[in-house]
Structures are given as C-alpha cells and as structure tokens.
Amino acid sequence: MPTPDFVLDLRSKVGTHPLPLVGVTAVVLRDGKVLLGRRSDNGHLTPVTGIVDPGEEPADAAVRETLEEADVVCRVERLAWVHQIPRVTYDNGDQSDYLDITFRCSWVSGEPYPADGEMTEVGWYDVAALGELVLPDMRRRIEAAVADDALARFEGGR
C-alpha cells in the first residue's frame, strides 16, 4: 500500500513512534449489496478504507478512496460510526493510532475493479450473507452503515 507523502514526512521526524491518524471507511451500498475488496497486503476482505489527507474533509476522503481503489463513484449519505482502532504496529516497527470514521455511501456509477493495486479483487457482496467473510471489526462497520436507525455510533464517552 502506498504510504501518503505527509505520513512519510512525519515519519522522518518521529521515527516509529505512534502517529495519530484519521482514517475513513466507505461502506458503499447498491441494491442490497456492499462493495468489498480483498486487500493486497493481508488478503482480508474489507470495505474501502484510507487515510484522510491534511485539510481534507473526511466524507470527501471516503469518496476519493472509493474512486482510487475501486473506480466506483459514490455519494456519502451519512456518518455511521466513529471509533478508535487499537494501535497498529507494522512490520517495520512504525506505530499508528487510527481514528476511523465510517460512512454509509451509495453507489452512483462505475463497475468495480482493483484500480490502484491496493486491492487484488473488488466486487459486490450480499449484505445478508457476509457471515465469516469479513473480520468482526469490518462486519461491525458494515452493520453500523446498513442499520435503519440512521444514528451515528460512537465508542467511549467516559
């Protein structure tokens, strides 16, 4: 996965110390199906995810990442879930603390394919039949986005 230039610049200053980063998850829906891709780095099946660029609106990042990764144009409908992901430590020792912002999105146009190499395959999956296809954290993101209550979920609040 290509690391954004601003992250590389920060890494040159802080080394492997934890970086707080904002990530987005775009749960793109179309006719009862969800857009999922198999990540090229770990083989997991996930919705589109990515890092918000400095100064970028998170909803715009979700739309941008969907176009970059799957060549699909989507529209953000609503905020679905905000949560802190447990610290990630990469093979090179870099540590990141991601605040994930999950959005419910609707398909506008385009047929999915792995456009930028971050995914090895991309396609539409029946929301009702996901079962064990996706990891629990990703399943929770999808569930939050497809929920009919239209309320955003938040973790914590202590």
C-alpha positions as CSV (number, residue, x, y, z in Angstrom):
1,M,0.0,0.0,0.0
2,P,1.5,3.4,-0.9
3,T,2.1,5.5,2.2
4,P,0.9,9.1,1.8
5,D,3.7,11.6,1.4
6,F,2.6,13.5,4.5
7,V,2.9,10.4,6.6
8,L,6.4,9.7,5.2
9,D,7.4,13.3,6.1
10,L,6.1,12.8,9.6
11,R,7.9,9.5,9.9
12,S,11.2,11.2,9.0
13,K,10.7,13.4,12.1
14,V,9.2,11.0,14.7
15,G,10.6,7.6,13.6
16,T,8.4,4.7,14.6
17,H,6.7,6.4,17.5
18,P,2.8,6.3,17.3
19,L,1.2,8.6,14.9
20,P,-2.4,9.7,15.4
21,L,-4.1,9.4,12.0
22,V,-7.7,9.8,10.8
23,G,-8.9,7.0,8.6
24,V,-12.2,6.5,6.7
25,T,-14.2,3.5,5.8
26,A,-16.6,3.8,2.9
27,V,-19.4,1.3,3.1
28,V,-20.8,1.6,-0.4
29,L,-24.2,0.0,-0.9
30,R,-26.1,-0.9,-4.1
31,D,-29.3,-2.9,-4.3
32,G,-28.7,-4.8,-1.1
33,K,-25.1,-5.4,-1.8
34,V,-21.9,-3.9,-0.3
35,L,-18.7,-3.1,-2.2
36,L,-15.8,-5.1,-0.8
37,G,-12.3,-5.7,-1.9
38,R,-9.5,-8.1,-1.0
39,R,-6.6,-6.2,0.4
40,S,-3.3,-6.8,-1.4
41,D,-1.3,-6.5,1.9
42,N,-3.1,-9.1,4.1
43,G,-5.7,-10.8,1.9
44,H,-8.7,-9.6,4.1
45,L,-12.0,-8.7,2.5
46,T,-13.0,-5.2,3.6
47,P,-14.9,-2.1,2.5
48,V,-12.8,0.7,1.0
49,T,-10.6,2.3,3.7
50,G,-8.0,5.0,3.6
51,I,-6.2,7.9,5.3
52,V,-7.6,11.4,5.4
53,D,-5.2,13.9,3.8
54,P,-4.3,17.1,5.8
55,G,-7.1,19.6,5.3
56,E,-9.4,17.1,3.6
57,E,-13.0,16.6,4.8
58,P,-13.4,13.0,5.9
59,A,-16.5,12.4,3.7
60,D,-14.5,13.7,0.7
61,A,-11.8,11.2,1.6
62,A,-14.3,8.4,1.5
63,V,-15.4,9.4,-1.9
64,R,-11.8,9.8,-3.2
65,E,-10.6,6.5,-1.8
66,T,-13.6,4.6,-3.3
67,L,-12.7,6.1,-6.7
68,E,-9.0,5.5,-6.4
69,E,-9.2,1.9,-5.1
70,A,-12.3,0.6,-6.9
71,D,-13.0,3.0,-9.7
72,V,-16.5,3.5,-8.3
73,V,-18.2,6.9,-7.8
74,C,-20.2,7.0,-4.6
75,R,-22.1,9.6,-2.6
76,V,-21.8,9.8,1.2
77,E,-25.3,9.5,2.8
78,R,-24.4,9.7,6.4
79,L,-22.0,9.2,9.2
80,A,-22.3,5.7,10.6
81,W,-19.7,5.1,13.3
82,V,-16.7,6.8,14.9
83,H,-14.2,4.6,16.8
84,Q,-10.6,4.3,17.8
85,I,-8.8,1.3,16.3
86,P,-6.3,-0.4,18.6
87,R,-2.7,0.6,17.9
88,V,-1.3,-0.9,14.7
89,T,2.3,-1.8,14.6
90,Y,3.7,-2.5,11.2
91,D,6.4,-5.0,10.2
92,N,8.9,-2.1,10.0
93,G,8.1,-1.0,13.6
94,D,6.0,2.0,12.7
95,Q,3.1,2.5,15.0
96,S,-0.2,4.3,14.2
97,D,-3.3,5.1,16.2
98,Y,-6.3,5.4,13.8
99,L,-9.5,7.2,14.5
100,D,-11.8,5.5,12.0
101,I,-14.8,7.4,10.6
102,T,-17.2,5.1,8.9
103,F,-19.7,6.4,6.3
104,R,-22.7,4.9,4.7
105,C,-22.4,5.6,1.0
106,S,-24.5,4.8,-2.1
107,W,-23.3,3.8,-5.5
108,V,-23.5,6.4,-8.2
109,S,-21.6,4.9,-11.1
110,G,-18.8,2.7,-12.2
111,E,-18.2,-1.1,-12.2
112,P,-15.6,-2.1,-9.6
113,Y,-12.1,-3.3,-10.3
114,P,-8.9,-3.1,-8.4
115,A,-7.8,0.3,-9.8
116,D,-4.7,1.2,-7.9
117,G,-3.3,-2.1,-6.7
118,E,-4.4,-1.7,-3.0
119,M,-7.0,-4.5,-3.6
120,T,-6.5,-7.7,-5.6
121,E,-10.2,-8.1,-6.4
122,V,-13.2,-5.9,-5.8
123,G,-16.9,-6.7,-6.1
124,W,-20.4,-6.6,-4.8
125,Y,-21.4,-8.9,-1.9
126,D,-24.8,-9.7,-0.5
127,V,-25.0,-7.8,2.9
128,A,-27.2,-10.6,4.4
129,A,-24.7,-13.3,3.5
130,L,-21.4,-11.9,4.8
131,G,-21.1,-14.3,7.7
132,E,-17.4,-15.1,8.3
133,L,-16.3,-13.5,5.0
134,V,-15.1,-10.4,6.8
135,L,-13.4,-9.9,10.2
136,P,-15.5,-8.8,13.1
137,D,-14.3,-5.1,13.1
138,M,-15.2,-4.7,9.4
139,R,-18.5,-6.5,10.0
140,R,-19.3,-4.0,12.7
141,R,-18.6,-1.1,10.4
142,I,-20.9,-2.6,7.7
143,E,-23.6,-3.3,10.3
144,A,-23.4,0.3,11.5
145,A,-23.7,1.6,8.0
146,V,-26.7,-0.6,6.9
147,A,-28.6,0.0,10.2
148,D,-32.0,1.6,9.6
149,D,-31.9,3.8,12.7
150,A,-29.7,6.4,10.9
151,L,-27.9,7.2,14.2
152,A,-24.2,7.5,14.2
153,R,-22.5,5.2,16.7
154,F,-19.6,6.4,18.9
155,E,-17.3,4.4,21.2
156,G,-16.3,5.5,24.6
157,G,-17.9,8.6,26.1
158,R,-16.5,8.1,29.6
